[in-house]
Amino acid sequence: MERLREGELVYTGALRTPVEAIAVTVPVRGRPTGMSAEGFALAGDVHVWRGELAPGDYSVPTPDGRPASRNSPASGWPGSCARTGR
């Protein structure tokens, strides 16, 4: 408990952890931008987008219910937009 309280221990899952639980902000067009807590992306989306996880190995439901893919939006951030191309 003490290590968690002091920020020395961070637990994140490889697939289901919401990205907003990992990062408070992300760079968008070179500027730190706050994360929305709306369930748009999971850690698995980040791993697929970065090429660290094959879409077929994404073994949990995606936030938007569509199959995972490595397509990325113009903003360069993964999530539902990464899978739909919007």
Buried (B, 14 or more C-beta within 10 A) or exposed (E): EEEEEEEEEEEEEBBEBBBBBBEEEBEEEEEEEEBEEEEBBBBBBBBBBEEEBEBEEBEEEBBBEEEBBBBBBEBEBBBBBBBEEE
